[in-house]
């Protein structure tokens, strides 16, 4: 095993004087992750506020149809597509790849950031045929006739599922950690 591979796998001991520097770097990375997460949630809330404000403005023209149509036609699709976009952005618009590294290595931090900023908007689609469309948008390779009642995936672009599969609510498929 090469020295670089051993270091990335966390098999080399970290010198005691190096540990505080690496922990400080990890804390800075975690603060950036928190900031990015809050910024993405704020933007989502801002857009939803704009959409709901338009409902109030359109209510005098469309009546109760404004309340029924605008959220259905705009909020759900925006939330799903925005969530998919944020998950791709959290991966840096690159596919995940298996890594073996210690918690002090930046590769681990990037994967951890991805786990903390994954798409959750698809949960409303559990048990519907639309869930497969969202999984495909997120990188899961799916066969035909998938029924997903609420399964979760950690590394979506590392998952391949065949034909005629049922996934139960509360189950999780995780490739590695």
Buried (B, 14 or more C-beta within 10 A) or exposed (E): EEEEEEBBBBEEEBEEEEEEEBEEEBEEBBEEBEEBBEEBEEEBEEBBEEBBEEBEEBBEEEEEEBBEEBBEEBBBEBBBBBBBBBBBEBBEEEEBEEBEBBEBBEEBBBBBBBEEBBBEBBEEBBEBEBBBBBBEBBBBEBEEEBBBBBBBBBBBBBBEBEEEBEBEEEEEBEEEE
